[in-house]
Amino acid sequence: MNKSRNQKLIVLLGPTSSGKSALGIKLARRFNGEIVSADSRQVYKGLNISSGKITKKEMGGISHYCLDLVSPKTHYTVIQFKKEAEKTIKKIEKRGKIPFVVGGSAFYIKALADNPAVPEVPANWKLRRTLEKKSADVLFAMLKKLDPRRARTIEAKNKRRLIRAIEIVKTTGKPVPPKVMSYELRVKNNDLLFLGIKIDDKILKKKIEKRLDERLRKGMIQEIKKLHASPPAGGGVSWKRLDELGLEPRWISKFLQKEITKKEMRDKLLRDIFRFVKHQYTWWKKEKRIHWIRSQREAEKLIQKFLIIR
């Protein structure tokens, strides 16, 4: 973000199923705001139920941005998101409104708030095809040797990010650049507020399970089947690409290919979502600037104080 700006930016984050979207809408309505989604899967068209994408009705008249940007066959990078989101935030501010960045993708949020020095290294498809054949464990071991610092912060089971990190190191001959802590200026100037939703583990697990079953009833399996189908019936997205698009597309694809039963699909998906939530909390625990909230009232008090400080 432009360091010289003195505008207010509010970030609302939290684990999946914690109620970020609903709370974000209430807060945006209360404080004349608009919402910028920071979700690495909701940028893809057609990946609606499986990514938990908010519907037009659920938006309640509050404008949302950075949704449905590209085809799921396209590899959308954090650099592309950063450019799109920053452009959108400036437009929101010009209209005299408050931008609320809402999401659970830590990498996307950090790209906006921390301005990490992400090198614009072009894709090396030959290298990627070679690395794709390797397991996440092997890729992680490779990265650990090439760039120990990046290995300490990356998602060890995320093949896409592991491959990208290795690609950057091999292309530039240097470690992946650390983030530039430009947010310190924004915090000092009282321009940035981080709110994190805190919810009891037992309650969250029940909400996750209930939400998963609701999405399955609403047609999540049919959505993935349609995405895989050949045009014009669907997007013609390969099984390999669906595997890269997150937990829901991955396990549903395995079910559609008859590799596992429907019960196995649900059980494994639920297990991995729980693991992912644990990882999300582990990631955010490192962020001392986050104000953890348990209610809308707590959030409103913090925002009111934040908005009047200059």
Contacts in CASP RR format, 6 or more apart in sequence:
PFRMAT RR
TARGET T0000
AUTHOR 0000-0000-0000
METHOD contacts of the structure
MODEL  1
MNKSRNQKLIVLLGPTSSGKSALGIKLARRFNGEIVSADSRQVYKGLNIS
SGKITKKEMGGISHYCLDLVSPKTHYTVIQFKKEAEKTIKKIEKRGKIPF
VVGGSAFYIKALADNPAVPEVPANWKLRRTLEKKSADVLFAMLKKLDPRR
ARTIEAKNKRRLIRAIEIVKTTGKPVPPKVMSYELRVKNNDLLFLGIKID
DKILKKKIEKRLDERLRKGMIQEIKKLHASPPAGGGVSWKRLDELGLEPR
WISKFLQKEITKKEMRDKLLRDIFRFVKHQYTWWKKEKRIHWIRSQREAE
KLIQKFLIIR
1 9 0 8 1.000
1 86 0 8 1.000
1 89 0 8 1.000
1 112 0 8 1.000
1 113 0 8 1.000
1 115 0 8 1.000
1 182 0 8 1.000
1 186 0 8 1.000
3 182 0 8 1.000
3 185 0 8 1.000
3 186 0 8 1.000
5 191 0 8 1.000
6 189 0 8 1.000
6 191 0 8 1.000
6 310 0 8 1.000
7 93 0 8 1.000
7 99 0 8 1.000
7 191 0 8 1.000
8 98 0 8 1.000
8 99 0 8 1.000
8 191 0 8 1.000
8 192 0 8 1.000
8 193 0 8 1.000
8 306 0 8 1.000
8 307 0 8 1.000
9 89 0 8 1.000
9 99 0 8 1.000
9 101 0 8 1.000
9 112 0 8 1.000
9 113 0 8 1.000
9 186 0 8 1.000
9 191 0 8 1.000
9 192 0 8 1.000
9 193 0 8 1.000
10 27 0 8 1.000
10 31 0 8 1.000
10 98 0 8 1.000
10 99 0 8 1.000
10 100 0 8 1.000
10 101 0 8 1.000
10 193 0 8 1.000
10 195 0 8 1.000
10 303 0 8 1.000
10 306 0 8 1.000
11 38 0 8 1.000
11 100 0 8 1.000
11 101 0 8 1.000
11 102 0 8 1.000
11 109 0 8 1.000
11 112 0 8 1.000
11 113 0 8 1.000
11 192 0 8 1.000
11 193 0 8 1.000
11 194 0 8 1.000
11 195 0 8 1.000
12 20 0 8 1.000
12 23 0 8 1.000
12 24 0 8 1.000
12 27 0 8 1.000
12 100 0 8 1.000
12 101 0 8 1.000
12 102 0 8 1.000
12 103 0 8 1.000
12 195 0 8 1.000
12 196 0 8 1.000
12 197 0 8 1.000
12 299 0 8 1.000
13 20 0 8 1.000
13 38 0 8 1.000
13 102 0 8 1.000
13 103 0 8 1.000
13 104 0 8 1.000
13 106 0 8 1.000
13 109 0 8 1.000
13 194 0 8 1.000
13 195 0 8 1.000
13 196 0 8 1.000
13 197 0 8 1.000
13 284 0 8 1.000
13 290 0 8 1.000
14 20 0 8 1.000
14 103 0 8 1.000
14 104 0 8 1.000
14 196 0 8 1.000
14 197 0 8 1.000
14 280 0 8 1.000
14 284 0 8 1.000
15 104 0 8 1.000
15 197 0 8 1.000
15 199 0 8 1.000
15 204 0 8 1.000
15 277 0 8 1.000
15 280 0 8 1.000
15 281 0 8 1.000
16 104 0 8 1.000
16 208 0 8 1.000
16 273 0 8 1.000
16 276 0 8 1.000
16 277 0 8 1.000
16 280 0 8 1.000
17 204 0 8 1.000
17 207 0 8 1.000
17 208 0 8 1.000
17 211 0 8 1.000
17 277 0 8 1.000
18 197 0 8 1.000
18 199 0 8 1.000
18 204 0 8 1.000
18 207 0 8 1.000
19 197 0 8 1.000
20 102 0 8 1.000
20 103 0 8 1.000
20 104 0 8 1.000
20 197 0 8 1.000
21 54 0 8 1.000
21 58 0 8 1.000
21 102 0 8 1.000
22 58 0 8 1.000
23 197 0 8 1.000
23 296 0 8 1.000
23 299 0 8 1.000
24 35 0 8 1.000
24 100 0 8 1.000
24 102 0 8 1.000
25 35 0 8 1.000
25 58 0 8 1.000
25 59 0 8 1.000
25 60 0 8 1.000
25 62 0 8 1.000
26 296 0 8 1.000
27 33 0 8 1.000
27 100 0 8 1.000
27 296 0 8 1.000
27 299 0 8 1.000
27 300 0 8 1.000
27 303 0 8 1.000
28 34 0 8 1.000
28 35 0 8 1.000
28 62 0 8 1.000
28 98 0 8 1.000
28 100 0 8 1.000
29 62 0 8 1.000
30 300 0 8 1.000
30 303 0 8 1.000
31 98 0 8 1.000
31 303 0 8 1.000
31 307 0 8 1.000
32 96 0 8 1.000
32 97 0 8 1.000
32 98 0 8 1.000
33 62 0 8 1.000
33 92 0 8 1.000
33 97 0 8 1.000
33 98 0 8 1.000
33 99 0 8 1.000
33 100 0 8 1.000
34 62 0 8 1.000
34 63 0 8 1.000
34 64 0 8 1.000
34 65 0 8 1.000
34 92 0 8 1.000
34 95 0 8 1.000
34 97 0 8 1.000
34 98 0 8 1.000
34 99 0 8 1.000
34 100 0 8 1.000
35 62 0 8 1.000
35 63 0 8 1.000
35 64 0 8 1.000
35 65 0 8 1.000
35 99 0 8 1.000
35 100 0 8 1.000
35 101 0 8 1.000
35 102 0 8 1.000
36 64 0 8 1.000
36 65 0 8 1.000
36 66 0 8 1.000
36 85 0 8 1.000
36 88 0 8 1.000
36 89 0 8 1.000
36 92 0 8 1.000
36 99 0 8 1.000
36 100 0 8 1.000
36 101 0 8 1.000
36 102 0 8 1.000
37 43 0 8 1.000
37 54 0 8 1.000
37 64 0 8 1.000
37 65 0 8 1.000
37 66 0 8 1.000
37 67 0 8 1.000
37 102 0 8 1.000
37 103 0 8 1.000
38 66 0 8 1.000
38 81 0 8 1.000
38 85 0 8 1.000
38 101 0 8 1.000
38 102 0 8 1.000
38 103 0 8 1.000
38 104 0 8 1.000
38 105 0 8 1.000
38 108 0 8 1.000
38 109 0 8 1.000
38 112 0 8 1.000
39 51 0 8 1.000
39 53 0 8 1.000
39 103 0 8 1.000
39 104 0 8 1.000
39 105 0 8 1.000
39 108 0 8 1.000
40 76 0 8 1.000
40 78 0 8 1.000
40 81 0 8 1.000
40 105 0 8 1.000
40 107 0 8 1.000
40 108 0 8 1.000
41 47 0 8 1.000
41 50 0 8 1.000
41 51 0 8 1.000
41 105 0 8 1.000
41 245 0 8 1.000
41 246 0 8 1.000
42 51 0 8 1.000
42 52 0 8 1.000
42 53 0 8 1.000
42 66 0 8 1.000
42 67 0 8 1.000
42 68 0 8 1.000
43 66 0 8 1.000
43 67 0 8 1.000
43 68 0 8 1.000
43 69 0 8 1.000
43 70 0 8 1.000
43 76 0 8 1.000
43 81 0 8 1.000
44 51 0 8 1.000
44 68 0 8 1.000
44 69 0 8 1.000
44 70 0 8 1.000
44 71 0 8 1.000
44 72 0 8 1.000
44 74 0 8 1.000
44 76 0 8 1.000
44 245 0 8 1.000
45 68 0 8 1.000
45 69 0 8 1.000
45 70 0 8 1.000
45 71 0 8 1.000
45 72 0 8 1.000
46 68 0 8 1.000
46 72 0 8 1.000
46 223 0 8 1.000
46 227 0 8 1.000
47 53 0 8 1.000
47 72 0 8 1.000
47 223 0 8 1.000
47 227 0 8 1.000
47 245 0 8 1.000
47 249 0 8 1.000
48 223 0 8 1.000
49 215 0 8 1.000
49 218 0 8 1.000
49 219 0 8 1.000
49 220 0 8 1.000
49 223 0 8 1.000
50 215 0 8 1.000
50 220 0 8 1.000
50 223 0 8 1.000
50 224 0 8 1.000
50 245 0 8 1.000
50 248 0 8 1.000
50 249 0 8 1.000
50 252 0 8 1.000
51 248 0 8 1.000
52 215 0 8 1.000
53 67 0 8 1.000
53 68 0 8 1.000
54 64 0 8 1.000
54 67 0 8 1.000
65 85 0 8 1.000
65 88 0 8 1.000
65 92 0 8 1.000
66 81 0 8 1.000
66 84 0 8 1.000
66 85 0 8 1.000
66 88 0 8 1.000
69 76 0 8 1.000
69 84 0 8 1.000
70 76 0 8 1.000
71 235 0 8 1.000
72 227 0 8 1.000
72 235 0 8 1.000
72 237 0 8 1.000
72 241 0 8 1.000
72 242 0 8 1.000
72 245 0 8 1.000
73 235 0 8 1.000
73 236 0 8 1.000
73 237 0 8 1.000
73 238 0 8 1.000
73 241 0 8 1.000
75 123 0 8 1.000
78 107 0 8 1.000
78 108 0 8 1.000
78 111 0 8 1.000
78 118 0 8 1.000
79 111 0 8 1.000
79 118 0 8 1.000
79 120 0 8 1.000
81 108 0 8 1.000
81 111 0 8 1.000
82 111 0 8 1.000
82 112 0 8 1.000
82 118 0 8 1.000
85 101 0 8 1.000
85 108 0 8 1.000
85 111 0 8 1.000
85 112 0 8 1.000
86 112 0 8 1.000
88 99 0 8 1.000
89 99 0 8 1.000
89 101 0 8 1.000
89 112 0 8 1.000
92 98 0 8 1.000
92 99 0 8 1.000
93 99 0 8 1.000
98 307 0 8 1.000
101 109 0 8 1.000
101 112 0 8 1.000
101 113 0 8 1.000
103 109 0 8 1.000
104 280 0 8 1.000
106 280 0 8 1.000
106 283 0 8 1.000
106 284 0 8 1.000
107 161 0 8 1.000
110 116 0 8 1.000
110 179 0 8 1.000
111 118 0 8 1.000
113 183 0 8 1.000
113 186 0 8 1.000
113 192 0 8 1.000
113 194 0 8 1.000
114 179 0 8 1.000
114 180 0 8 1.000
114 181 0 8 1.000
114 182 0 8 1.000
114 183 0 8 1.000
115 179 0 8 1.000
115 180 0 8 1.000
115 182 0 8 1.000
115 183 0 8 1.000
116 177 0 8 1.000
116 178 0 8 1.000
116 179 0 8 1.000
116 180 0 8 1.000
117 177 0 8 1.000
117 178 0 8 1.000
117 179 0 8 1.000
117 180 0 8 1.000
118 177 0 8 1.000
119 168 0 8 1.000
119 172 0 8 1.000
119 176 0 8 1.000
119 177 0 8 1.000
121 167 0 8 1.000
121 168 0 8 1.000
121 171 0 8 1.000
121 172 0 8 1.000
122 171 0 8 1.000
123 167 0 8 1.000
124 167 0 8 1.000
124 170 0 8 1.000
124 171 0 8 1.000
127 166 0 8 1.000
127 167 0 8 1.000
127 170 0 8 1.000
128 163 0 8 1.000
128 167 0 8 1.000
131 139 0 8 1.000
131 162 0 8 1.000
131 163 0 8 1.000
131 166 0 8 1.000
131 167 0 8 1.000
132 159 0 8 1.000
132 163 0 8 1.000
132 240 0 8 1.000
134 142 0 8 1.000
136 156 0 8 1.000
136 157 0 8 1.000
136 158 0 8 1.000
136 159 0 8 1.000
136 162 0 8 1.000
139 159 0 8 1.000
139 162 0 8 1.000
139 163 0 8 1.000
139 166 0 8 1.000
140 151 0 8 1.000
140 154 0 8 1.000
140 156 0 8 1.000
140 157 0 8 1.000
140 162 0 8 1.000
142 162 0 8 1.000
142 166 0 8 1.000
143 150 0 8 1.000
143 151 0 8 1.000
143 154 0 8 1.000
143 162 0 8 1.000
143 165 0 8 1.000
143 166 0 8 1.000
143 169 0 8 1.000
144 151 0 8 1.000
146 166 0 8 1.000
146 169 0 8 1.000
146 170 0 8 1.000
146 175 0 8 1.000
147 165 0 8 1.000
147 169 0 8 1.000
147 175 0 8 1.000
147 176 0 8 1.000
149 175 0 8 1.000
149 176 0 8 1.000
149 178 0 8 1.000
150 165 0 8 1.000
150 169 0 8 1.000
150 175 0 8 1.000
150 176 0 8 1.000
154 161 0 8 1.000
154 162 0 8 1.000
154 165 0 8 1.000
155 161 0 8 1.000
155 162 0 8 1.000
155 279 0 8 1.000
156 162 0 8 1.000
159 244 0 8 1.000
160 244 0 8 1.000
165 176 0 8 1.000
168 176 0 8 1.000
169 175 0 8 1.000
169 176 0 8 1.000
183 192 0 8 1.000
183 289 0 8 1.000
186 192 0 8 1.000
187 289 0 8 1.000
190 306 0 8 1.000
190 309 0 8 1.000
190 310 0 8 1.000
192 289 0 8 1.000
193 291 0 8 1.000
193 302 0 8 1.000
193 303 0 8 1.000
193 306 0 8 1.000
194 287 0 8 1.000
194 289 0 8 1.000
194 290 0 8 1.000
194 291 0 8 1.000
195 290 0 8 1.000
195 291 0 8 1.000
195 293 0 8 1.000
195 299 0 8 1.000
195 302 0 8 1.000
195 303 0 8 1.000
196 284 0 8 1.000
196 290 0 8 1.000
196 291 0 8 1.000
196 292 0 8 1.000
196 293 0 8 1.000
197 292 0 8 1.000
197 293 0 8 1.000
197 294 0 8 1.000
198 292 0 8 1.000
198 293 0 8 1.000
198 294 0 8 1.000
199 207 0 8 1.000
199 294 0 8 1.000
204 277 0 8 1.000
205 274 0 8 1.000
208 270 0 8 1.000
208 273 0 8 1.000
208 274 0 8 1.000
208 277 0 8 1.000
209 270 0 8 1.000
212 266 0 8 1.000
212 269 0 8 1.000
212 270 0 8 1.000
212 273 0 8 1.000
213 266 0 8 1.000
215 248 0 8 1.000
216 266 0 8 1.000
220 248 0 8 1.000
220 252 0 8 1.000
221 252 0 8 1.000
221 255 0 8 1.000
221 256 0 8 1.000
224 242 0 8 1.000
224 248 0 8 1.000
224 249 0 8 1.000
224 252 0 8 1.000
224 253 0 8 1.000
224 256 0 8 1.000
225 256 0 8 1.000
226 233 0 8 1.000
226 234 0 8 1.000
226 235 0 8 1.000
227 234 0 8 1.000
227 235 0 8 1.000
227 236 0 8 1.000
227 237 0 8 1.000
227 242 0 8 1.000
227 249 0 8 1.000
228 234 0 8 1.000
228 235 0 8 1.000
228 236 0 8 1.000
228 237 0 8 1.000
228 238 0 8 1.000
228 239 0 8 1.000
228 242 0 8 1.000
228 253 0 8 1.000
228 256 0 8 1.000
229 235 0 8 1.000
229 236 0 8 1.000
230 236 0 8 1.000
237 245 0 8 1.000
239 253 0 8 1.000
239 257 0 8 1.000
242 249 0 8 1.000
242 250 0 8 1.000
242 252 0 8 1.000
242 253 0 8 1.000
243 249 0 8 1.000
243 250 0 8 1.000
243 253 0 8 1.000
244 250 0 8 1.000
247 269 0 8 1.000
247 272 0 8 1.000
247 273 0 8 1.000
247 276 0 8 1.000
248 269 0 8 1.000
251 260 0 8 1.000
251 265 0 8 1.000
251 268 0 8 1.000
251 269 0 8 1.000
251 272 0 8 1.000
252 265 0 8 1.000
252 269 0 8 1.000
254 260 0 8 1.000
254 265 0 8 1.000
255 261 0 8 1.000
255 262 0 8 1.000
255 264 0 8 1.000
255 265 0 8 1.000
260 268 0 8 1.000
284 290 0 8 1.000
291 302 0 8 1.000
293 299 0 8 1.000
293 302 0 8 1.000
END
